[in-house]
């Protein structure tokens, strides 16, 4: 006959799905399926722009895609990728380079 503690222990094992699944099959050294990607997830952000500024922003990736296509490259750039590339580039500038670049834009 099983004691109350043993019954509780068995009940907890059944409720714990991961231990149930892990206990059913031994872990393989070569797991099947897509590997887990440990990366930061992208999140939507909002920018306030006029319709004209949105047009400017949308035209740049389109121009770059057209130029790339004419050169035989397969660049597929969208608004998000363009903004992300600019942000990464600006992050890699030194303080002086960043200031010079930004000052040049606002002359």
PyMOL commands that set and color helices and strands:
alter all, ss='L'
color gray80, all
select helices_A, chain A and resi 4-15+17-24+51-70+79-92+95-105
alter helices_A, ss='H'
color red, helices_A
deselect
rebuild
show_as cartoon
